[in-house]
Amino acid sequence: MGKRFIESDDVAIESLVKLTINNEPMANLLASPEDCNDLILGHLLTEGYIAITTKIDKSNITINQDKYGTILVNLTCLEIVINHRKSLGITTTSCGACKLDGMDLLIDGLPGVEPLKNFDNSVLHQGLVKMSEHQTGFIKTGGMHCAGLLSSDGVLQYHSEDIGRHNAVDKVVGKAFGNVDLNNSILLLSGRCGWDIVAKAARCNISYIASIGACSSLAANCARHLGITIHSFVKENSSVIIG
């Protein structure tokens, strides 16, 4: 019988990342350790702590690591107050919607979205292909998600990878924060689209989402209520359009 030998083993790194504002706890995430400065900004916006118009000096972000490997990310901005409306337990990749009953609770507090105009659907597949070319973490480990922001004329503006799909969205939004008009951008996803990502898009005034994978029923219902369009199972000449 033949024998198998592992010559190398590349595994996606998952770290405990503690996000704090003015040294006050905001969230504990399981995330990839890269681009945590983008992660904290994106999380602030996609979870509704700040508005798109909020001015933040990115130089006020500090990143440290303790002896246990926990990454500590703090933003000093006295204008932001964390009201502890969210649990400070570890936020995982599940959306939490299973604890809620009814669409009214799912969309409570979420803003309606301004529609994206002058948009050609043909750029979606091209954008996802372009994004896949930059997924070096996934190519190396097979264990990372990617999110991107595509302009309405088909230019891939930003992309970010993370072991968690929610974190990938937060990171790409944080990377783009203050640099592009998010309402004029399409959110690209390397996997599926769940309700929680639709909620994140709504808080950023993003009206189009394109995903390689499926769209959940809650994501579809939420998108219809908020004026968001989802293209799932995007291929070169087809997609499933919801919203």
C-alpha positions as CSV (number, residue, x, y, z in Angstrom):
1,M,0.0,0.0,0.0
2,G,1.1,3.5,-0.7
3,K,1.9,6.0,2.0
4,R,0.9,9.7,2.2
5,F,3.1,12.4,3.5
6,I,2.0,16.0,4.3
7,E,4.7,18.3,3.0
8,S,3.0,21.5,4.2
9,D,-0.2,22.4,5.9
10,D,-1.5,26.0,5.5
11,V,-4.4,26.7,7.9
12,A,-6.4,29.9,8.1
13,I,-5.6,31.7,11.3
14,E,-8.4,32.5,13.7
15,S,-7.8,34.9,16.6
16,L,-9.9,36.4,19.3
17,V,-10.2,40.1,18.5
18,K,-11.5,42.5,21.2
19,L,-12.8,45.7,19.8
20,T,-13.0,48.7,22.2
21,I,-13.9,52.4,21.9
22,N,-12.2,54.7,24.3
23,N,-11.1,51.6,26.1
24,E,-14.8,50.6,26.6
25,P,-15.7,47.1,25.3
26,M,-17.7,47.0,22.0
27,A,-17.4,43.4,20.6
28,N,-15.4,40.2,20.8
29,L,-14.9,38.6,17.4
30,L,-13.3,35.5,16.1
31,A,-11.5,36.8,13.1
32,S,-8.3,36.7,11.0
33,P,-5.6,38.9,12.5
34,E,-5.0,41.0,9.4
35,D,-6.5,44.5,8.8
36,C,-8.0,44.9,12.3
37,N,-8.0,48.6,11.8
38,D,-10.5,48.2,9.0
39,L,-12.4,45.6,11.0
40,I,-13.2,48.1,13.9
41,L,-14.3,50.9,11.5
42,G,-16.5,48.6,9.4
43,H,-18.0,46.9,12.5
44,L,-19.0,50.4,13.9
45,L,-20.8,51.3,10.7
46,T,-22.4,47.9,9.7
47,E,-23.7,47.4,13.2
48,G,-25.2,50.9,13.5
49,Y,-22.9,52.4,16.1
50,I,-22.0,55.3,13.7
51,A,-23.4,56.9,10.5
52,I,-21.8,57.1,7.1
53,T,-21.2,60.8,7.6
54,T,-19.3,60.3,10.9
55,K,-15.7,61.7,10.7
56,I,-13.1,59.4,12.2
57,D,-9.3,59.8,12.3
58,K,-7.9,56.3,11.5
59,S,-4.6,57.3,13.1
60,N,-6.5,57.0,16.5
61,I,-6.7,53.2,16.2
62,T,-4.2,51.2,18.2
63,I,-3.6,47.5,17.8
64,N,-1.8,45.3,20.4
65,Q,-1.6,41.6,21.3
66,D,-1.5,40.2,24.7
67,K,0.5,37.2,25.9
68,Y,-2.4,34.8,25.1
69,G,-2.5,35.9,21.5
70,T,-5.7,38.0,21.8
71,I,-5.7,41.0,19.6
72,L,-6.7,44.2,21.3
73,V,-8.1,47.0,19.0
74,N,-9.0,50.4,20.4
75,L,-10.3,53.5,18.7
76,T,-10.0,56.7,20.6
77,C,-12.9,59.0,19.6
78,L,-14.7,60.8,22.4
79,E,-17.7,61.5,20.2
80,I,-18.6,57.8,20.0
81,V,-20.5,56.3,23.0
82,I,-21.0,52.5,23.2
83,N,-24.4,51.8,24.8
84,H,-23.8,48.0,25.4
85,R,-27.0,47.2,23.5
86,K,-25.2,44.1,22.2
87,S,-23.8,41.1,24.1
88,L,-20.1,41.1,24.8
89,G,-19.9,37.4,24.3
90,I,-18.0,36.2,21.4
91,T,-19.8,37.0,18.1
92,T,-19.7,34.0,15.8
93,T,-20.6,33.5,12.2
94,S,-24.3,32.7,12.9
95,C,-26.6,35.6,12.4
96,G,-28.6,35.4,15.6
97,A,-31.9,35.7,13.7
98,C,-33.0,32.3,15.0
99,K,-33.7,34.1,18.4
100,L,-36.2,36.5,16.8
101,D,-39.8,36.0,15.7
102,G,-41.3,37.9,12.8
103,M,-39.9,40.1,10.1
104,D,-40.9,43.2,12.0
105,L,-38.3,42.4,14.6
106,L,-35.7,41.6,12.0
107,I,-36.0,44.9,10.2
108,D,-36.7,47.0,13.3
109,G,-34.3,50.0,13.3
110,L,-32.9,49.2,9.8
111,P,-33.0,52.1,7.3
112,G,-34.5,51.9,3.8
113,V,-31.9,52.1,1.1
114,E,-31.6,54.5,-1.8
115,P,-31.7,52.6,-5.1
116,L,-28.5,52.4,-7.3
117,K,-29.2,54.0,-10.7
118,N,-27.6,53.5,-14.1
119,F,-26.4,50.0,-13.3
120,D,-25.6,47.2,-15.8
121,N,-26.0,43.7,-14.3
122,S,-23.3,42.3,-16.6
123,V,-20.6,43.8,-14.4
124,L,-21.5,41.5,-11.4
125,H,-19.9,38.3,-12.8
126,Q,-16.9,40.1,-14.0
127,G,-16.5,41.7,-10.6
128,L,-16.7,38.4,-8.8
129,V,-14.1,36.9,-11.1
130,K,-11.8,39.8,-10.5
131,M,-12.3,39.5,-6.8
132,S,-11.5,35.8,-6.9
133,E,-8.1,36.6,-8.4
134,H,-7.3,38.5,-5.2
135,Q,-8.4,35.7,-2.8
136,T,-4.8,34.7,-1.8
137,G,-5.9,33.6,1.6
138,F,-8.5,31.2,0.2
139,I,-6.1,29.9,-2.5
140,K,-3.5,29.2,0.2
141,T,-5.8,27.7,2.9
142,G,-9.2,27.0,1.4
143,G,-10.7,28.4,4.6
144,M,-11.3,32.1,4.1
145,H,-14.2,34.2,2.8
146,C,-13.9,37.4,0.7
147,A,-16.0,40.5,0.3
148,G,-15.6,43.2,-2.2
149,L,-17.0,46.6,-3.2
150,L,-17.7,47.0,-6.9
151,S,-18.5,50.4,-8.5
152,S,-21.6,50.6,-10.7
153,D,-19.3,50.8,-13.8
154,G,-17.6,47.5,-12.9
155,V,-14.4,48.6,-11.1
156,L,-13.3,46.5,-8.1
157,Q,-12.6,49.2,-5.6
158,Y,-11.8,47.2,-2.5
159,H,-11.6,43.6,-1.3
160,S,-11.0,41.9,2.0
161,E,-10.6,38.4,3.3
162,D,-11.3,36.9,6.7
163,I,-12.1,33.5,8.2
164,G,-15.5,34.9,9.0
165,R,-17.8,36.1,6.2
166,H,-19.3,38.8,8.4
167,N,-15.8,40.0,9.3
168,A,-14.8,40.1,5.6
169,V,-17.8,42.5,5.0
170,D,-16.8,44.6,8.0
171,K,-13.2,44.8,6.8
172,V,-14.0,45.9,3.3
173,V,-16.5,48.5,4.5
174,G,-13.9,49.8,6.9
175,K,-11.3,49.9,4.2
176,A,-13.6,52.0,2.0
177,F,-14.9,54.2,4.8
178,G,-14.6,57.8,3.9
179,N,-13.0,57.0,0.5
180,V,-16.0,56.0,-1.7
181,D,-19.7,56.5,-1.9
182,L,-21.1,53.2,-0.6
183,N,-24.5,53.9,-2.1
184,N,-22.8,53.8,-5.5
185,S,-21.1,50.4,-4.7
186,I,-22.2,46.8,-5.0
187,L,-21.3,44.4,-2.2
188,L,-19.7,41.2,-3.5
189,L,-19.7,38.0,-1.5
190,S,-17.6,34.9,-2.1
191,G,-20.2,32.7,-0.4
192,R,-23.9,32.9,0.6
193,C,-25.9,35.9,1.6
194,G,-27.7,35.7,5.0
195,W,-30.1,38.1,6.7
196,D,-27.3,39.6,8.8
197,I,-25.3,40.7,5.8
198,V,-28.4,42.3,4.3
199,A,-28.8,44.3,7.6
200,K,-25.1,45.3,7.4
201,A,-25.6,46.5,3.8
202,A,-28.7,48.5,4.8
203,R,-26.8,50.4,7.5
204,C,-24.2,51.4,4.8
205,N,-26.9,52.4,2.3
206,I,-25.7,49.7,-0.1
207,S,-28.6,48.7,-2.4
208,Y,-27.1,45.8,-4.4
209,I,-25.5,42.6,-3.2
210,A,-24.0,39.9,-5.5
211,S,-23.1,36.5,-4.1
212,I,-21.5,33.4,-5.6
213,G,-23.7,31.2,-3.4
214,A,-27.3,31.1,-2.3
215,C,-29.5,33.6,-0.6
216,S,-31.4,32.6,2.6
217,S,-35.2,33.1,2.9
218,L,-34.7,35.7,5.7
219,A,-32.2,37.6,3.6
220,A,-34.7,37.7,0.7
221,N,-37.6,38.9,2.8
222,C,-35.4,41.5,4.5
223,A,-34.1,42.8,1.2
224,R,-37.6,43.2,-0.2
225,H,-38.7,45.2,2.8
226,L,-35.6,47.5,2.7
227,G,-35.3,48.1,-1.1
228,I,-32.2,46.0,-1.5
229,T,-31.6,43.8,-4.6
230,I,-29.7,40.5,-4.2
231,H,-28.2,38.6,-7.1
232,S,-27.4,35.1,-5.9
233,F,-25.8,32.2,-7.8
234,V,-24.2,34.7,-10.1
235,K,-22.8,33.2,-13.3
236,E,-21.6,34.8,-16.5
237,N,-25.0,35.0,-18.1
238,S,-27.4,34.4,-15.3
239,S,-28.3,35.0,-11.6
240,V,-31.2,34.6,-9.3
241,I,-32.6,38.1,-8.7
242,I,-34.4,38.9,-5.4
243,G,-35.8,42.2,-4.3
